[in-house]
Amino acid sequence: DQKCIYYAAGESTDRLAKLPAAERVLDKGFDILYLTDDVDEFALQMLMEYDGKKFANITKDDLNLESEDEKKAMEQKNADAKGLLDTMKEALGEEVSAVKFSGNLGSHAVCLSAEGYLSMEMEKVLSSMPGGGQGAKAQLVLEINDKHPLAEKLFALLKDDPETLTKYTKILYDQARLISGLDVQNPTALADSIVDMML
């Protein structure tokens, strides 16, 4: 009864199985194809479907795991949280195209997804080629688990401590990059921010 053939592309099956989106798909009882060769995802993009079922990248595409009522409720939650999400997007600037709440993260607090044709893994493969992929960039979206206790904390910071909200936003973004297998642009700043929070 699954509507799509779900897949994830990356360096290893072990890492892919630990992605937040993988937890949600597996909890539904569905299988995931783990693609670990550079050419794999490009091949699936060309095939588009198999046996009448479309391929769906768990870190990019609409996975159709929610009912229509759940989708509408999430749209409303994001609309109600516009002030918070816009503030977080502003803190990250051009690093992401959007920040939003999501119900597809299982027990995880945050993750990155990609909008548009180019996935995060495709960007990595293209940038490793001669010419660096000619500046090809995935449009990243920072997703926040709406059911995680972190969500309430972010709303409280928006009201009481916007400066700390900016720090949290940058830490969450770096954490999401690490989860996705992407480099953190400034590991020293991340480490310093975490130590500041511990003091």
N, C-alpha and C positions, 0 to 999 in steps of 0.2 A: 504493500500500500504506500510505499514511499514515492513521493512525486518527482524526485530528482535523484541523480547519482552524485552524491556528495564527495568532494575531494579536498585535499589540502596539499600544498607544495612547500617543500623546505629541505633542510639539510639531512634530517634523519627522521625515521618513523617514531622514535621515542619522543623527540621534541614536538612533533606534530600532534601526537596523541595527548599531549599536555596542554594544548591550546584551549583557551576558555570556550571558543565556539565548538571545539570537538566534544567537550563534556556535554554540552546541550544536545548535540546530534546523537551521541552515543546513548544518552539517557532516554532518548525517544526509541531506542532499539534499532537504529539504522546503522549501516556500515559506512565507513569512510575509506576512500582510496587515498593512500599516502604516496605522493609523488616525490621522489628524491633525486631524479635526474633533471638537469637543466632544461632539456627539451620537452619533458613530459607535459607541463602546463600549456606550452605553446601548441602541442599536438592536440590537446583536448579543446583548446580555443578554436582550432580549425575544424574539428569534428562536430562540435557544438552539442551533439546528442548521440545516444546509442539506444537502439531498440525502443525508440519513442520517448525516452527519458532524457531531459537536458542535464548536462553537467553543471554542478553548482559549487563554486569555491566557497568553503565555509568561512573564509575571512573576507569575503567580498560581496557575494551575491545575497539576494533575499532568499532565505532558506525555506520559507513557507512553513515554519514550525509552529506559528501562532495562529489562533483562530482570528476571524475578522473582528470579534469583540475585543480580543487582546491587542490587536493592532490599533484599533481606535483608541483604546485606553492608553496605549503608549504614546500615540500622537498627542493626546490631550495632556499627558504628563509632561511631554517635551514643550508643549505650548505654555503650560503653566510655569515651567522652569526657565523660560526664555531669558530672564534677567541673569540667572546663575550661569547658564550655558554660554550666553554672549560674553560675560565677564571672563570665563575660562578660555573661550576662543581668543579673546583679545590678549590675554596673557601669553598665549602660545603663538600669536601672530600668524605668519605664513607656514608654520610647521604643520598645521592641520587645516583642512577645509571646513571642518565642523566639529562640534562637541555635542554629544547627545546621550540621553538615557537609553538603555537597551535591556530587554528581558532575555537575551540570548547568551549570557555569560556564565550560567551555572552558579558556582560558588565563588567565582572570581570577582574582584572589585572593578578592574578595568581591562580593556584590550584595545588594540587598533584594528580597524577594518579599512578597506579601500573602496572608493567610489570610482565609477567609470571603468574603462576597458582594462587599464593597467593595474595588476595586483602588486603587492609588496615584493613577492618573490620574483615576478617578471622584471620589476625595476632592478632588483639585485643582479639578476642574470644579465640584463642589458648594460648596466653600468660596469660590469666586469669585462665587457667585450672591448676590443680596440675602438677608440673613439668615445668610450664611456656612455654609449647609448644616446648620444647627442642630447643630453639633458632630460631624458625621459623620466618623469616623476609620477609616482602613484599619488592620488589624492587621498590623503590619510584622514580618517575620522577617529577621534578619541571617543570610545564608548564607555559609559559608566553603568554599572549594575544598579538598576533602580531599587533592588531589594536588599542591597548590601548596606550595613550600618554606615558606611562611608558617605552615602547619599545625604543622610540627615546632617552629618558633620559639615558637609560642604554648604548646605543651606544656612547652617548656623554661622559659619565663617563669613558668608556673603553679608550677613546682617551685622555681625559683631567685629570682624577682623579681616577686611578685604586684603590686607597685605599678606597675611598668612595664607589666605585662599590662593593668592598668586603663587606662593612657594609650593603649596600642596599640588596645584595644577601642574607645575613643571616637574615635580617628583613623579606624579601619576603618569605623565606623558613619557618620561624616561623609563618608568617601570613597564609601561605598555610596549615600548620599543624593545626592551630586553625580552619580554615574553614572546614577542613576534620574531625574535632572532635578528633584530636590527641593531646596528651600533648606536651607542649613546654618544652624542657629539661632544659632551663635556663631562666625562666621568668624575673629574675632580669636583665640579660644582654639585653633581648629584650626591657624592659622598659627603661634602660639606653640609648640604641641606639636611641630609638624614641625621648627621651628628648634631646640628643645631636643634632639631626636633627632640633629640634625646636629652638635651641639657635642661 
